[in-house]
Amino acid sequence: MDAITPSTTESNSTGAGRAVLARAKARLKRWMAAAAEGMSRAAINRRVVRQLSAMSDRELKDIGLVRQDVLDSETLLLEGDASSFLIGRREERRSGRRIPTGQWPPRSPADQWPPRTR
């Protein structure tokens, strides 16, 4: 009869083994999901850079980029996010040409209207 009914130590070790196996499965699923996400992000980046490479300089200028930005982003395809890089370049260029509020048109103090009298 002992051969048919498992002892309490065997059932505890089986339960612990199942828990370890379940944790290992969950960890493996997370790793696989992260790898799939990375591969899909890389595929999206390659597609974006390929589409931008096919655009003319005028089209690139319309979206705030230059040809060199696209060429620079091609080097990031394997190690970084090309989309974030391109957005950063565009924002950097935009912030450099912004004129602070109240500064347009630029005037010298002598050109202000109405003329100030002392």
Secondary structure, 3 states (H helix, E strand, C coil): CCCCCCCHHHHHHHHHHHHHHHHHHHHHHHHHHHHHHHHHHHHHHHHHHHHHHHCCHHHHHHCCCCHHHHHHHHCCCCCCCHHHHHHHHHHHHHHHHCCCCCCCCCCCHHHCCCCCCC
